[in-house]
Amino acid sequence: MNNTLAILGGSAAVTADATEQYERPVEEEKKAVCELIDQGFLSGSGTGLPKKFEEEFKELVGCKYVLATSHGHTALASAYFAAGLGAGDEFIHPTIGYLGSYAGALHMGATPVFCELDPKTLLADPADIEKRITPKTRVINPVHMCGRVCDMDALLAICEKHNLVLVEDAAHAHGSEWGGIKIGNLGHIAGFSCQGTSPRGKPTAAGEGGIVATNDRELYERALIYCHLHRSGALDELTNPVYKQLEPQLLGWKWRAHPLAVAIARISLKTLPERIEKFIATREELVEKIKGIPGLELAHNYPKSKHAELYGGLKFLYDPDALGGLTAECFCEALNAEGVPMGANCISHIEHLRSIYTQDLPGLWGEGHPGPANIPLPRYQDGDFPVSEGLRGRVLALASWIEPAPGLIDQVATAIRKVVDNYQALL
Ligand SMILES: *Cc1c(COP(=O)(O)O)cnc(C)c1O
């Protein structure tokens, strides 16, 4: 084999088609959408197809209560209300997280308290979370990033000890499991996203959409009254005597899912178990083939986590020191030239460095208002989260496959070894 790196004029190690070969059942989607159009069923919840989808998601996850919503962030906003979060309360969110994940809490006037990632798992660090708990903390909001499950045992123990509610961001974690139990059936309340198009969108993709899942009747009823104005049968369904006194408008937000989106989500949900199993098999094949390679290792996972990185790709820890200081960008450029779709720029959402926490933005919240619900936002600066900030240039993401073209995984592994073996030519 010609060992000259492709970026230096050699031939690329990957010759197989590197695009995803899995195709979603588009014809089935068209049929389901057209049926709704023919029926004129384009609005509603608690009935018809949206209700059916809720039942199907419940069955997949094994949990007691599910609500289909307009988006993942409205599912999560409903979960924050369900948890009783309000102005002046604090919630904890990983600083490498997502604004949409906690926007609902922010706009209620709750204060974001960020926490570090564990630099090996790249997930919220339970020990760091515990250090940031104050008498005002009410919610912990971990993110199961790329479907990879956070340390649920540690997080639930912390919540129990400090009487907190675990609001899981499960936007990427449809079908992910912890100790054989699916996410949505284990914590207090979880919000899923159905954003994007299968197979690269959220694992159950509907264009736009979201799902609330819980086993707690009270949390379910609170989420329902917050987000499902005019849900069919809502008042009959409610058991809390206080909530039963509301009118069918409940608390006024109408964040239910669009039936056309639900029709597409149902088809995506049907193929989810198959996509997860195929993805895991492909990932294991690749991981086996690049085992022990210097400078590069898969982000660590907890032994109880079973997951597929259907959204966001496979995360790798990159150690430039093992390759003579070669930057992640240069390493990825060389891999890209070989035909490997590896990216270096995946620590992009650093929450505490957003302009709303680092700059004065006069009038943003309304003249004379210091922040949402008149609560000033906390101030943060570069250096406040050294562990998470230190991950910049050390985390790579590989666009990985459900159905790779024949021979592709072997060639990808060969290409990675080729670049690592020849890194000195890149210095
Ligand atoms: C997509 C996403 C959400 C929110 O989902 P939307 O459906 O886009 O509102 C929340 N958290 C994370 C981590 C996401 O990627």
PDBQT file of the ligand as one rigid body, heavy atoms in Angstrom, charges set to zero:
ROOT
HETATM    1  C1  LIG A 501     -32.237  19.279  19.717  1.00  0.00    +0.000 C 
HETATM    2  C2  LIG A 501     -31.915  19.476  21.147  1.00  0.00    +0.000 A 
HETATM    3  C3  LIG A 501     -32.825  19.971  22.094  1.00  0.00    +0.000 A 
HETATM    4  C4  LIG A 501     -34.141  20.621  21.772  1.00  0.00    +0.000 C 
HETATM    5  O1  LIG A 501     -34.838  20.107  20.801  1.00  0.00    +0.000 OA
HETATM    6  P1  LIG A 501     -35.730  20.961  19.745  1.00  0.00    +0.000 P 
HETATM    7  O2  LIG A 501     -36.660  19.896  19.307  1.00  0.00    +0.000 OA
HETATM    8  O3  LIG A 501     -34.811  21.427  18.678  1.00  0.00    +0.000 OA
HETATM    9  O4  LIG A 501     -36.385  22.054  20.496  1.00  0.00    +0.000 OA
HETATM   10  C5  LIG A 501     -32.462  19.967  23.419  1.00  0.00    +0.000 A 
HETATM   11  N1  LIG A 501     -31.251  19.543  23.812  1.00  0.00    +0.000 NA
HETATM   12  C6  LIG A 501     -30.336  19.102  22.950  1.00  0.00    +0.000 A 
HETATM   13  C7  LIG A 501     -29.016  18.649  23.467  1.00  0.00    +0.000 C 
HETATM   14  C8  LIG A 501     -30.623  19.082  21.583  1.00  0.00    +0.000 A 
HETATM   15  O5  LIG A 501     -29.679  18.693  20.707  1.00  0.00    +0.000 OA
ENDROOT
TORSDOF 0
